[in-house]
């Protein structure tokens, strides 16, 4: 995630319905919205959430075992 911008942080995100990745804003209350709705998924009922870096890159311990 990037440093907080007042009430929100920019983070990598995903739609749990279709798996599309994009950038999201995460507000302090837990609300997650795409930074640009034009670059988000086309789902009728999207389910946005922030993605933890370990979901993308894996756990550092796991990575070292694979090498």
N, CA, C and O atoms as a GROMACS GRO file, in nm:
protein
  268
    1UNK      N    1   0.084  -0.117   0.000
    1UNK     CA    2   0.000   0.000   0.000
    1UNK      C    3   0.089   0.124   0.000
    1UNK      O    4   0.203   0.121   0.046
    2UNK      N    5   0.036   0.230  -0.051
    2UNK     CA    6   0.106   0.358  -0.048
    2UNK      C    7   0.077   0.426   0.084
    2UNK      O    8  -0.016   0.388   0.155
    3UNK      N    9   0.156   0.529   0.119
    3UNK     CA   10   0.127   0.602   0.243
    3UNK      C   11  -0.015   0.658   0.242
    3UNK      O   12  -0.066   0.694   0.136
    4UNK      N   13  -0.080   0.666   0.357
    4UNK     CA   14  -0.216   0.716   0.364
    4UNK      C   15  -0.230   0.857   0.307
    4UNK      O   16  -0.140   0.940   0.320
    5UNK      N   17  -0.343   0.882   0.243
    5UNK     CA   18  -0.376   1.012   0.188
    5UNK      C   19  -0.500   1.061   0.262
    5UNK      O   20  -0.610   1.056   0.209
    6UNK      N   21  -0.480   1.107   0.385
    6UNK     CA   22  -0.594   1.149   0.467
    6UNK      C   23  -0.671   1.028   0.515
    6UNK      O   24  -0.624   0.954   0.601
    7UNK      N   25  -0.791   1.009   0.461
    7UNK     CA   26  -0.878   0.901   0.505
    7UNK      C   27  -0.863   0.773   0.425
    7UNK      O   28  -0.933   0.675   0.452
    8UNK      N   29  -0.773   0.772   0.326
    8UNK     CA   30  -0.766   0.654   0.239
    8UNK      C   31  -0.622   0.622   0.198
    8UNK      O   32  -0.533   0.706   0.208
    9UNK      N   33  -0.603   0.496   0.152
    9UNK     CA   34  -0.475   0.450   0.101
    9UNK      C   35  -0.497   0.387  -0.036
    9UNK      O   36  -0.602   0.327  -0.061
   10UNK      N   37  -0.401   0.401  -0.123
   10UNK     CA   38  -0.407   0.335  -0.253
   10UNK      C   39  -0.340   0.198  -0.238
   10UNK      O   40  -0.236   0.186  -0.174
   11UNK      N   41  -0.402   0.095  -0.298
   11UNK     CA   42  -0.351  -0.041  -0.285
   11UNK      C   43  -0.386  -0.123  -0.409
   11UNK      O   44  -0.476  -0.085  -0.485
   12UNK      N   45  -0.317  -0.235  -0.430
   12UNK     CA   46  -0.360  -0.326  -0.535
   12UNK      C   47  -0.493  -0.388  -0.491
   12UNK      O   48  -0.514  -0.414  -0.373
   13UNK      N   49  -0.580  -0.411  -0.587
   13UNK     CA   50  -0.711  -0.468  -0.554
   13UNK      C   51  -0.754  -0.572  -0.655
   13UNK      O   52  -0.692  -0.588  -0.760
   14UNK      N   53  -0.859  -0.642  -0.621
   14UNK     CA   54  -0.913  -0.747  -0.706
   14UNK      C   55  -1.064  -0.753  -0.688
   14UNK      O   56  -1.116  -0.716  -0.583
   15UNK      N   57  -1.132  -0.799  -0.792
   15UNK     CA   58  -1.274  -0.830  -0.780
   15UNK      C   59  -1.284  -0.978  -0.748
   15UNK      O   60  -1.237  -1.061  -0.826
   16UNK      N   61  -1.345  -1.012  -0.636
   16UNK     CA   62  -1.358  -1.153  -0.598
   16UNK      C   63  -1.449  -1.231  -0.692
   16UNK      O   64  -1.443  -1.354  -0.695
   17UNK      N   65  -1.534  -1.162  -0.768
   17UNK     CA   66  -1.625  -1.233  -0.859
   17UNK      C   67  -1.555  -1.279  -0.987
   17UNK      O   68  -1.577  -1.391  -1.032
   18UNK      N   69  -1.470  -1.193  -1.046
   18UNK     CA   70  -1.409  -1.228  -1.175
   18UNK      C   71  -1.257  -1.243  -1.170
   18UNK      O   72  -1.198  -1.296  -1.263
   19UNK      N   73  -1.193  -1.196  -1.061
   19UNK     CA   74  -1.049  -1.209  -1.048
   19UNK      C   75  -0.969  -1.099  -1.116
   19UNK      O   76  -0.846  -1.106  -1.120
   20UNK      N   77  -1.036  -0.997  -1.170
   20UNK     CA   78  -0.967  -0.885  -1.236
   20UNK      C   79  -0.890  -0.802  -1.132
   20UNK      O   80  -0.944  -0.768  -1.027
   21UNK      N   81  -0.763  -0.769  -1.164
   21UNK     CA   82  -0.680  -0.686  -1.078
   21UNK      C   83  -0.682  -0.542  -1.124
   21UNK      O   84  -0.688  -0.514  -1.243
   22UNK      N   85  -0.676  -0.449  -1.028
   22UNK     CA   86  -0.670  -0.306  -1.056
   22UNK      C   87  -0.633  -0.233  -0.928
   22UNK      O   88  -0.617  -0.297  -0.824
   23UNK      N   89  -0.617  -0.102  -0.935
   23UNK     CA   90  -0.580  -0.022  -0.818
   23UNK      C   91  -0.706   0.027  -0.748
   23UNK      O   92  -0.802   0.071  -0.812
   24UNK      N   93  -0.705   0.018  -0.614
   24UNK     CA   94  -0.822   0.058  -0.536
   24UNK      C   95  -0.782   0.160  -0.429
   24UNK      O   96  -0.666   0.171  -0.391
   25UNK      N   97  -0.883   0.234  -0.381
   25UNK     CA   98  -0.871   0.315  -0.261
   25UNK      C   99  -0.929   0.233  -0.147
   25UNK      O  100  -1.036   0.173  -0.161
   26UNK      N  101  -0.860   0.231  -0.034
   26UNK     CA  102  -0.910   0.165   0.087
   26UNK      C  103  -0.927   0.273   0.192
   26UNK      O  104  -0.829   0.334   0.236
   27UNK      N  105  -1.052   0.297   0.234
   27UNK     CA  106  -1.081   0.398   0.335
   27UNK      C  107  -1.063   0.339   0.474
   27UNK      O  108  -1.065   0.217   0.491
   28UNK      N  109  -1.046   0.425   0.572
   28UNK     CA  110  -1.026   0.381   0.711
   28UNK      C  111  -1.142   0.297   0.763
   28UNK      O  112  -1.123   0.214   0.852
   29UNK      N  113  -1.262   0.318   0.709
   29UNK     CA  114  -1.378   0.240   0.755
   29UNK      C  115  -1.387   0.104   0.687
   29UNK      O  116  -1.481   0.028   0.712
   30UNK      N  117  -1.289   0.072   0.600
   30UNK     CA  118  -1.287  -0.058   0.533
   30UNK      C  119  -1.349  -0.058   0.394
   30UNK      O  120  -1.344  -0.159   0.324
   31UNK      N  121  -1.408   0.054   0.353
   31UNK     CA  122  -1.466   0.064   0.220
   31UNK      C  123  -1.356   0.053   0.115
   31UNK      O  124  -1.249   0.112   0.130
   32UNK      N  125  -1.381  -0.023   0.009
   32UNK     CA  126  -1.285  -0.040  -0.099
   32UNK      C  127  -1.354  -0.002  -0.230
   32UNK      O  128  -1.460  -0.056  -0.263
   33UNK      N  129  -1.292   0.090  -0.304
   33UNK     CA  130  -1.346   0.136  -0.432
   33UNK      C  131  -1.232   0.145  -0.532
   33UNK      O  132  -1.119   0.178  -0.494
   34UNK      N  133  -1.257   0.116  -0.660
   34UNK     CA  134  -1.150   0.132  -0.759
   34UNK      C  135  -1.109   0.278  -0.773
   34UNK      O  136  -1.193   0.368  -0.761
   35UNK      N  137  -0.980   0.303  -0.799
   35UNK     CA  138  -0.932   0.438  -0.821
   35UNK      C  139  -1.002   0.498  -0.942
   35UNK      O  140  -1.046   0.613  -0.939
   36UNK      N  141  -1.012   0.420  -1.048
   36UNK     CA  142  -1.081   0.464  -1.169
   36UNK      C  143  -1.184   0.359  -1.208
   36UNK      O  144  -1.146   0.249  -1.248
   37UNK      N  145  -1.312   0.389  -1.196
   37UNK     CA  146  -1.415   0.290  -1.233
   37UNK      C  147  -1.402   0.244  -1.378
   37UNK      O  148  -1.448   0.136  -1.413
   38UNK      N  149  -1.339   0.325  -1.463
   38UNK     CA  150  -1.320   0.287  -1.603
   38UNK      C  151  -1.219   0.175  -1.620
   38UNK      O  152  -1.222   0.103  -1.720
   39UNK      N  153  -1.129   0.157  -1.522
   39UNK     CA  154  -1.026   0.054  -1.530
   39UNK      C  155  -1.056  -0.066  -1.442
   39UNK      O  156  -0.971  -0.153  -1.424
   40UNK      N  157  -1.176  -0.072  -1.386
   40UNK     CA  158  -1.216  -0.184  -1.301
   40UNK      C  159  -1.286  -0.289  -1.388
   40UNK      O  160  -1.293  -0.275  -1.510
   41UNK      N  161  -1.334  -0.390  -1.326
   41UNK     CA  162  -1.399  -0.500  -1.398
   41UNK      C  163  -1.538  -0.460  -1.448
   41UNK      O  164  -1.590  -0.353  -1.414
   42UNK      N  165  -1.597  -0.546  -1.529
   42UNK     CA  166  -1.729  -0.520  -1.583
   42UNK      C  167  -1.839  -0.601  -1.517
   42UNK      O  168  -1.948  -0.614  -1.573
   43UNK      N  169  -1.812  -0.656  -1.399
   43UNK     CA  170  -1.913  -0.737  -1.329
   43UNK      C  171  -2.038  -0.654  -1.298
   43UNK      O  172  -2.029  -0.534  -1.269
   44UNK      N  173  -2.154  -0.719  -1.305
   44UNK     CA  174  -2.279  -0.652  -1.268
   44UNK      C  175  -2.281  -0.618  -1.120
   44UNK      O  176  -2.331  -0.512  -1.081
   45UNK      N  177  -2.226  -0.708  -1.037
   45UNK     CA  178  -2.219  -0.684  -0.892
   45UNK      C  179  -2.077  -0.714  -0.845
   45UNK      O  180  -2.052  -0.820  -0.787
   46UNK      N  181  -1.983  -0.620  -0.869
   46UNK     CA  182  -1.844  -0.646  -0.830
   46UNK      C  183  -1.827  -0.654  -0.679
   46UNK      O  184  -1.903  -0.595  -0.603
   47UNK      N  185  -1.726  -0.728  -0.639
   47UNK     CA  186  -1.692  -0.743  -0.498
   47UNK      C  187  -1.545  -0.706  -0.483
   47UNK      O  188  -1.457  -0.792  -0.496
   48UNK      N  189  -1.517  -0.578  -0.456
   48UNK     CA  190  -1.381  -0.528  -0.449
   48UNK      C  191  -1.319  -0.554  -0.314
   48UNK      O  192  -1.385  -0.549  -0.210
   49UNK      N  193  -1.188  -0.583  -0.316
   49UNK     CA  194  -1.112  -0.593  -0.192
   49UNK      C  195  -0.966  -0.562  -0.222
   49UNK      O  196  -0.919  -0.580  -0.335
   50UNK      N  197  -0.895  -0.517  -0.120
   50UNK     CA  198  -0.751  -0.494  -0.133
   50UNK      C  199  -0.681  -0.629  -0.132
   50UNK      O  200  -0.726  -0.723  -0.067
   51UNK      N  201  -0.570  -0.636  -0.203
   51UNK     CA  202  -0.492  -0.758  -0.211
   51UNK      C  203  -0.366  -0.742  -0.128
   51UNK      O  204  -0.294  -0.643  -0.142
   52UNK      N  205  -0.340  -0.837  -0.042
   52UNK     CA  206  -0.218  -0.837   0.037
   52UNK      C  207  -0.102  -0.881  -0.053
   52UNK      O  208  -0.120  -0.967  -0.139
   53UNK      N  209   0.015  -0.822  -0.034
   53UNK     CA  210   0.128  -0.855  -0.120
   53UNK      C  211   0.164  -1.003  -0.117
   53UNK      O  212   0.219  -1.054  -0.215
   54UNK      N  213   0.135  -1.073  -0.008
   54UNK     CA  214   0.167  -1.216  -0.004
   54UNK      C  215   0.076  -1.296  -0.097
   54UNK      O  216   0.111  -1.406  -0.138
   55UNK      N  217  -0.042  -1.241  -0.130
   55UNK     CA  218  -0.130  -1.308  -0.225
   55UNK      C  219  -0.072  -1.303  -0.366
   55UNK      O  220  -0.094  -1.393  -0.446
   56UNK      N  221   0.002  -1.197  -0.395
   56UNK     CA  222   0.059  -1.180  -0.528
   56UNK      C  223   0.197  -1.244  -0.536
   56UNK      O  224   0.224  -1.322  -0.627
   57UNK      N  225   0.282  -1.211  -0.441
   57UNK     CA  226   0.421  -1.255  -0.446
   57UNK      C  227   0.449  -1.376  -0.360
   57UNK      O  228   0.557  -1.435  -0.368
   58UNK      N  229   0.355  -1.414  -0.278
   58UNK     CA  230   0.374  -1.527  -0.188
   58UNK      C  231   0.453  -1.486  -0.065
   58UNK      O  232   0.509  -1.377  -0.058
   59UNK      N  233   0.454  -1.573   0.027
   59UNK     CA  234   0.525  -1.553   0.152
   59UNK      C  235   0.675  -1.563   0.124
   59UNK      O  236   0.717  -1.652   0.049
   60UNK      N  237   0.756  -1.476   0.182
   60UNK     CA  238   0.901  -1.477   0.160
   60UNK      C  239   0.960  -1.612   0.200
   60UNK      O  240   1.053  -1.660   0.135
   61UNK      N  241   0.908  -1.672   0.304
   61UNK     CA  242   0.956  -1.804   0.348
   61UNK      C  243   0.926  -1.909   0.242
   61UNK      O  244   1.011  -1.994   0.213
   62UNK      N  245   0.806  -1.905   0.184
   62UNK     CA  246   0.770  -1.997   0.077
   62UNK      C  247   0.862  -1.979  -0.042
   62UNK      O  248   0.908  -2.077  -0.101
   63UNK      N  249   0.888  -1.852  -0.080
   63UNK     CA  250   0.973  -1.823  -0.194
   63UNK      C  251   1.112  -1.880  -0.174
   63UNK      O  252   1.169  -1.936  -0.267
   64UNK      N  253   1.167  -1.867  -0.055
   64UNK     CA  254   1.302  -1.917  -0.030
   64UNK      C  255   1.306  -2.070  -0.038
   64UNK      O  256   1.408  -2.127  -0.077
   65UNK      N  257   1.197  -2.136  -0.001
   65UNK     CA  258   1.192  -2.283  -0.012
   65UNK      C  259   1.187  -2.327  -0.157
   65UNK      O  260   1.236  -2.435  -0.192
   66UNK      N  261   1.126  -2.245  -0.243
   66UNK     CA  262   1.114  -2.281  -0.384
   66UNK      C  263   1.243  -2.261  -0.461
   66UNK      O  264   1.263  -2.321  -0.567
   67UNK      N  265   1.331  -2.178  -0.409
   67UNK     CA  266   1.455  -2.147  -0.481
   67UNK      C  267   1.561  -2.251  -0.462
   67UNK      O  268   1.670  -2.239  -0.516
   0.00000   0.00000   0.00000
